[in-house]
Amino acid sequence: TIYVEDVVAVDVLTAVFDKVTRSRVSIVPIGSDAAVISLMAGLRKEKKKEKILGILDGDKGSDLPSRWNLFCKRLESYNDKAEEVEWIKSRLMTLPGEKWPENWAVTKLKSCINDSILEAVGVTEFELLDIVEKAELAAKHSEFFVLSSELYLDEIHLRKTISAHVAKNHKHEFLNIIQRVQELLLV
C-alpha cells in the first residue's frame, strides 16, 4: 500500500506505474503529510505491514529529517531510535519537484504540449500556454480549478487527463519511486 497526501498524487502515480504494478498496489490518499506519517507510525507499531510506502508532495522534500522526527514522536515508544529512523527513511519519499503536485503538473505541462493534449482540451498551443500561465498564478491547490474554469471542462476529468499526460512525459522523474515500489513488491 502506498499512502499519499491527496488525489492528485494518486492520479500522477497511477499514470507512471505499469499495469502489473497497478494491479499489485493500492494508492490511498490520506490528507496531509502529518496524517501519512501518523498512519505509518501506527502501522509500524502493529509490525504487520512491512510493504508500505509513504509518498509526500514534492514541497516536503527539503525537510524530510523533520518528518522522520515526527514519525518517531508518533511512535511514542521504541527500543532503538536509529532503527526506527532507518525504517521510515526507507519507506518515505516525495513526489518529483519542489512544489505541490498540482503546481508541478501545471508547470511541467508547458514542456510537453503536443497534439494529443491539445485535442483533449480543445484549444491551440498559444491558448493553452496562456491558460497555464493563469493557473500557475492561482492559489495553492487551485491550479486545476483555474484550468477547468478557463477550458470549460470538468475539473476531475481535466486533473486526471493532465496528470497522466505530464507524468507519462516526465516518467524519468519517477524512476526512484518506481524502483522502490518494485523492491517492496519483491520482498
N, C-alpha and C positions, 0 to 999 in steps of 0.2 A: 504494500500500500504506500502510495505517495501522498503526503499531506502538503497542501499548498494554501496560500492565503485567500485566493478568490477564483472566480470562474474564468477570468482572463488567463490565468496561469494554466487552468485545465485546458482551455482551448489551444493555447500555444503548445503545451506538452503533448496533447493528443495528436497534433499535426506533425510533430517531429518523430514520434515513435512509429515503428513499423507495425504491421498487423499482428505479428506474433507477440511483440511486446505489449501492444494494447490489449491483447487477449489475456495476458498474464498479470497485468497490474490494474489497480483501480486508483484513480486520482481523485482525492477528496478535498474540496475547498473547506477550510476551517474558519477563516475570518481574518485573523491578524497574525503577525509573526509571533507575538507572545502566546496566542492561542495554539499555534502549531507547536511551539516549544513546550508548552504545558502538557499538551496531549502526548507528545513524545516522552516526556518525563514520566507520565502515568503509565504508558506502555512499557517503558524501561523498568519501572518498579515491578510490574507483573512478570517481567522476564519471559513473556510468551511470544512476543512479536519481534524477532530479530530482523526480519525482512521489511523494514520500514525505512522511509526516507522522507525528510522534510525539505521542501524547496521553497525558499522565501523569495520575495520580489528582489530584483536586482539592486534596488536602492538600499538594501540591508547588507550588501556585500562588504562594504567598507568597515563594518563594525561587527563582524562575526564573533570576535572574542567576548563581547558583552552578551551576545546570545548564548554562548557556551556557559558563561557565568549564570545567566538567568536559568538555564537548564539545570545546573547544579542546585540553585536555590529552590527550584520547583521540585526537585527530588527530595529536598529537606534532609534526608539522611542517606549516607552512603559510607562504605568502608574505605574506598580509595578514590579521591577526587581526580587524580591523574587518569585513572582508568575510565571514569565517567566522562571526562573531557575528551579522551580519545574516542570513546563510543559516539558521542554527539558529533565530534569533528568528522567522523566517517559517515555520518548519516544526515548532515545538514549542509545544504548547498543553496546557491542562489541562481535565479534566472540570469541570463545574459544582460549586460548593460548596467548602467549606474542609476537608473531611474525605475519607476514602477512600470509594470508590463504594458499598460495602455500607452504611455508615453513612448516606451521603447518601440512598440509595434507601429505607431503612427509615424515616428521619426524614421524608422527603417523602411517604411513603405515607399518613401521618396526614392530610395536606391533600387527598388525592384518593380517599378511601374512597368507593366507590359500590356500587350493586347488583351490577355486573359483577365486581368484585374480591371482594366478599363471597360471591357464588355460587361463584367459582373456588376459594375456600379453605374454604367451608362453615361459616362462623361468623357471628355477629351483629357489628354495628359495635362494640358495647361489648367483646365478646370480642377482636376484632382489635386494638382500641386497647390493651387490657391486654397482649396478646402482643407488640405492637410496643414498648411501654414496656420489657418484659423484654429484647427484642432490642437495644434502644438501649443497654442497660447491659452487654451482652455484651462479651467481649474483642474487640480489633480483629480484623476479618475473620471473626468468628464469628457475625455477626448472622443470616445465613441458616440456619446450623445451629440456632440457638435457635428461629427461626421454624418450621423444619421439624420440630423436636422437639416443639414446642408444638402444632402443627397436624396432626401425624402425616401429613405429605406429604413426598414425595421432595424433597430439598434442591435438586437441579439443576432439576427442574421448577418448584419454587417460586421459585428465583432468576430463572429466565427469565420466569416469569409476572409477578412483582412488578417486575422491572427494566423490562420492556416497558410495563407499566401506568403506572409512575411516569414513565418517560421520555416517553411519549406525552402524559401530562397536564402535564408541565413542559417541553415541547419548546422553549418560548421561551428557556429557559436554555442551549440548544444552538445558537442561531442563529449565533453566531460560528464555531463548529466547522463547521456545515453550509455556511456561506458560504465558509469557507476550503477545504473539500473541493471545492466546486463550482468555485472559482477554479483549483485544481490540476488538476481534470479538464479544464478548458478549455485549459490550456497545451499 
